[in-house]
């Protein structure tokens, strides 16, 4: 190797070694972010309890304040409600005088990244059906929470379903009997 090549090789090796040392020192100086999952879970459980109180007071706007603007609600036996307006419409049908709804979280799990979480629990509902007869329901729910840019937690997805057995399907209405249908059937049977 020529002396010029040796110097160039030595310079490249020195730069690579310095870069490796800098990277190692930088990595050693960085600390992992603190694990805030337990505190975040406690915050979400508290928020969920506050949210239930707003709903129990039939406070539609207070209830809506726990959702992001683009949240989704997935109710049983109904289409998905996407966005504040659609979700507000759904809550407005439940949160009326004479109705009572409440829920309680039994589990909150926060991602290690502390930006997403979910909670599960049970709910109770009492009210009146369309004919004014008393009705009650109880079931379970799943909420997906997302930490917002301001550090607050809000719900991005909300799903619930009843523990009660499904109502039997309605029987189709009997078709009106007509002479023509009866005569046609007789005609077909004769020609077999």
C-alpha positions as CSV (number, residue, x, y, z in Angstrom):
1,X,0.0,0.0,0.0
2,X,1.3,3.4,-0.8
3,X,1.7,5.9,2.0
4,X,-1.1,8.1,0.6
5,X,-3.5,5.2,0.7
6,X,-2.4,4.3,4.2
7,X,-3.1,7.8,5.4
8,X,-6.5,7.8,3.7
9,X,-7.3,4.4,5.3
10,X,-6.2,5.6,8.7
11,X,-8.3,8.8,8.4
12,X,-11.4,6.8,7.4
13,X,-10.9,4.4,10.3
14,X,-10.4,7.3,12.7
15,X,-13.6,8.9,11.6
16,X,-15.6,5.6,11.8
17,X,-14.2,5.0,15.3
18,X,-15.1,8.5,16.5
19,X,-18.6,8.2,15.0
20,X,-19.1,4.8,16.8
21,X,-17.9,6.4,20.2
22,X,-20.3,9.4,19.7
23,X,-23.2,7.0,19.0
24,X,-22.5,4.9,22.0
25,X,-22.2,7.9,24.3
26,X,-25.4,9.3,22.9
27,X,-27.3,6.1,23.4
28,X,-26.0,5.7,27.0
29,X,-27.1,9.2,27.8
30,X,-30.6,8.7,26.7
31,X,-33.1,7.3,29.2
32,X,-36.2,5.4,28.3
33,X,-39.4,7.5,28.8
34,X,-41.0,6.9,32.2
35,X,-43.7,4.2,32.3
36,X,-46.9,6.1,33.0
37,X,-49.3,3.3,32.3
38,X,-50.6,2.9,35.9
39,X,-51.2,6.7,36.2
40,X,-52.9,6.7,32.7
41,X,-55.1,3.8,33.6
42,X,-56.2,5.5,36.8
43,X,-56.9,8.7,34.9
44,X,-59.0,6.8,32.3
45,X,-61.0,5.0,35.0
46,X,-61.7,8.3,36.7
47,X,-62.7,9.9,33.3
48,X,-65.0,6.9,32.6
49,X,-66.7,7.4,36.0
50,X,-67.2,11.2,35.3
51,X,-68.6,10.3,31.9
52,X,-71.1,7.9,33.4
53,X,-72.3,10.6,35.8
54,X,-72.8,13.0,32.9
55,X,-74.9,10.4,31.1
56,X,-76.9,9.6,34.3
57,X,-77.8,13.3,34.5
58,X,-79.1,13.1,30.9
59,X,-76.4,15.7,29.9
60,X,-76.0,15.1,26.2
61,X,-73.3,17.8,25.7
62,X,-71.4,16.7,28.8
63,X,-71.5,13.1,27.5
64,X,-70.3,14.2,24.1
65,X,-67.2,16.0,25.6
66,X,-65.5,12.6,26.2
67,X,-65.4,11.8,22.4
68,X,-63.0,12.9,19.7
69,X,-64.7,14.7,16.8
70,X,-64.1,11.7,14.5
71,X,-65.1,9.0,17.0
72,X,-67.2,6.0,16.2
73,X,-70.0,4.4,18.2
74,X,-70.9,0.8,17.4
75,X,-74.4,0.2,18.9
76,X,-76.1,-3.2,18.7
77,X,-78.5,-3.9,15.9
78,X,-77.9,-0.5,14.3
79,X,-75.4,1.0,11.8
80,X,-72.2,2.5,13.0
81,X,-72.4,6.2,14.0
82,X,-69.3,8.1,12.9
83,X,-68.5,11.7,14.1
84,X,-69.9,14.0,16.7
85,X,-73.2,14.7,15.0
86,X,-74.2,11.0,14.5
87,X,-73.1,10.1,18.0
88,X,-74.9,13.0,19.5
89,X,-78.1,11.9,17.7
90,X,-77.8,8.4,19.2
91,X,-77.2,9.7,22.8
92,X,-80.1,12.2,22.4
93,X,-82.5,9.3,22.0
94,X,-81.3,7.7,25.3
95,X,-80.7,10.7,27.5
96,X,-84.2,11.8,28.1
97,X,-86.3,12.3,31.2
98,X,-87.4,9.0,32.7
99,X,-84.4,7.1,31.3
100,X,-81.4,6.1,33.4
101,X,-78.0,4.9,32.1
102,X,-74.8,4.2,34.0
103,X,-71.7,2.1,33.6
104,X,-68.5,1.2,35.4
105,X,-65.1,0.2,34.1
106,X,-63.8,-3.1,35.4
107,X,-60.6,-3.1,33.4
108,X,-58.4,-0.4,31.8
109,X,-55.3,-1.4,29.8
110,X,-52.8,1.2,28.5
111,X,-50.3,0.6,25.7
112,X,-46.6,0.9,26.6
113,X,-46.5,3.9,24.3
114,X,-49.1,5.6,26.6
115,X,-51.0,6.9,23.6
116,X,-53.8,4.3,23.3
117,X,-55.8,2.4,25.9
118,X,-59.0,0.4,26.1
119,X,-61.5,0.0,28.9
120,X,-64.1,-2.7,29.5
121,X,-67.0,-2.8,31.9
122,X,-70.7,-3.2,32.4
123,X,-73.7,-0.9,31.9
124,X,-77.3,-0.7,33.1
125,X,-80.2,1.1,31.4
126,X,-83.8,1.6,32.5
127,X,-86.4,3.6,30.6
128,X,-89.5,3.1,28.5
129,X,-90.0,1.6,25.1
130,X,-91.8,3.2,22.2
131,X,-95.1,2.1,23.6
132,X,-94.3,3.6,27.0
133,X,-93.8,0.3,28.7
134,X,-90.9,0.1,31.3
135,X,-87.8,-1.7,30.0
136,X,-84.4,-2.4,31.4
137,X,-81.2,-3.7,29.9
138,X,-77.7,-4.5,31.1
139,X,-74.6,-5.6,29.3
140,X,-71.0,-4.9,28.6
141,X,-69.0,-2.3,26.7
142,X,-65.6,-1.6,25.1
143,X,-64.1,1.8,24.8
144,X,-60.9,2.8,22.9
145,X,-59.2,5.8,24.4
146,X,-56.5,7.9,22.6
147,X,-54.3,10.5,24.2
148,X,-54.7,13.8,22.4
149,X,-52.0,16.4,21.5
150,X,-52.8,18.3,24.7
151,X,-52.3,15.2,26.8
152,X,-56.0,14.6,27.5
153,X,-57.6,11.2,27.0
154,X,-60.7,11.0,24.7
155,X,-62.7,8.1,23.3
156,X,-62.2,7.2,19.6
157,X,-64.4,4.1,19.5
158,X,-67.3,3.0,21.8
159,X,-69.1,-0.3,21.5
160,X,-71.7,-2.0,23.7
161,X,-74.1,-4.9,23.6
162,X,-76.7,-6.4,25.8
163,X,-76.5,-9.5,28.0
164,X,-80.2,-10.1,27.6
165,X,-81.3,-12.8,25.1
166,X,-82.1,-11.6,21.6
167,X,-85.8,-11.0,20.9
168,X,-87.2,-13.7,18.6
169,X,-87.6,-12.5,15.1
170,X,-91.0,-11.3,14.2
171,X,-93.1,-13.7,12.1
172,X,-93.8,-12.4,8.6
173,X,-97.4,-11.3,8.1
174,X,-99.6,-14.0,6.5
175,X,-100.2,-13.3,2.8
176,X,-103.8,-12.5,2.1
177,X,-105.7,-15.4,0.7
178,X,-107.2,-14.8,-2.7
179,X,-109.5,-16.8,-4.8
180,X,-107.1,-16.4,-7.7
181,X,-104.2,-17.9,-5.9
182,X,-106.4,-20.8,-4.7
183,X,-107.8,-21.4,-8.1
184,X,-104.3,-21.3,-9.7
185,X,-103.1,-23.9,-7.2
186,X,-106.0,-26.2,-8.0
187,X,-105.4,-25.8,-11.7
188,X,-101.7,-26.8,-11.3
189,X,-102.6,-29.8,-9.2
190,X,-105.1,-31.1,-11.8
191,X,-102.5,-31.0,-14.6
192,X,-99.8,-33.0,-12.9
